[in-house]
Each structure stands twice: as C-alpha cells, then as structure tokens.
C-alpha cells in the first residue's frame, strides 16, 4: 500500500473526501516527524511507538576496496509495534 492507496482507504472508511483524508495524513506524518526531530516519542496505544535512537560512530569497510572507513554517529528513527498490531500480524 502506498500513500495514495492509504488516502483512498482512509477517505472510504471515514466517509470523508480524499482531500480531507490527505490533509489528515499529512498532519499526522508532519507532527510525528516534528516530535521525533526534537527527541520526543509518539505513542499510540495498541498500535505502537515512534521514537529515535542514537547510533554510535563506528569503523566500516568499503566492500569494493576493503579500505577502512569511519562511519559517523547519527540519529535514527525507530518503531516498536504495540500489542494489538502484533496480534493482527
């Protein structure tokens, strides 16, 4: 399912226009991204939790040359599925 399929499904389920469903989905994704960029968490009980994690700097290798390279530290997004979502899988 891609974004437009999700918008279509949301509009049909909620009985709203596709424009309203797109606006709601965009608002959700923007708010989750903004909260996570500030180091916060978004918890949806039963569905899951969006959060961030710090990945430490480490040494890696270029697979073509075998040369050692330094991989910098960075912040990555995480999602932990909730119990209701896990039960549906």
Helices and strands as residue ranges (DSSP letters): H 3-14, H 18-37, E 42-44, E 48-55, E 58-61, E 68-71, E 74-81, H 83-88
